[in-house]
């Protein structure tokens, strides 16, 4: 079996595998997919420990009818899984299951290594987007000591570094409501301490017994 010695098409610059350049991870992923697909095309089953979440390819796909997509997403029609596999073999690529719960199930004619790489990139992007949408909340009292305040500030910085937005809430209790100006002074101290890393989403707002403001990373 002849293995490629240059970068996959997804890499920006060419390199040589033997020199251990940064794109070696892409090479490994695509090579693993190519090795598996070659074995699958020859009817050699591969044990997979991923359980029901694994992606079925080639001879693992066994349906009376499947909807077939091309590598660019174009519709190739509805046919038996055997006929779909013949199309993939003729094209020198693989048959990959995309939507097993659809009616009929959807498969794609595409190189398995390329499919795995694209899937990994989508998962990383989705994870990054989900993290950026989280809102954390830090609550503290008006009489908080310096040590506890530093702990709260450290936690806020950790949230900001992770890409989270943070809502800072100062809670007034009992007679502290008669000295609301002290809560604004404390909030000013907090925002000043975070000024090198954070930007406020607006001015601090007093609602009932809580003074709050949102901050996000610069």
Secondary structure, 3 states (H helix, E strand, C coil): CCCCCCCCCCCCCCCCHHHCCCCHHHHHHHHHHHHHHHHHHCCCCCCCCCHHHCCCEHHHCCCCCEEEECCCCCEEEEECHHHHHHHHHHHCCEEEEEECCCCCEEEEEECHHHHHHHHHHHHHHHHHHHHHCCEEEEEEECCCCHHHHHHHHHHHHHHHHCCCEEEEEEECCHHHHHHHHHHHHHHHHHHHHCCCCEEECCCCEEECCEEEEEEEEC
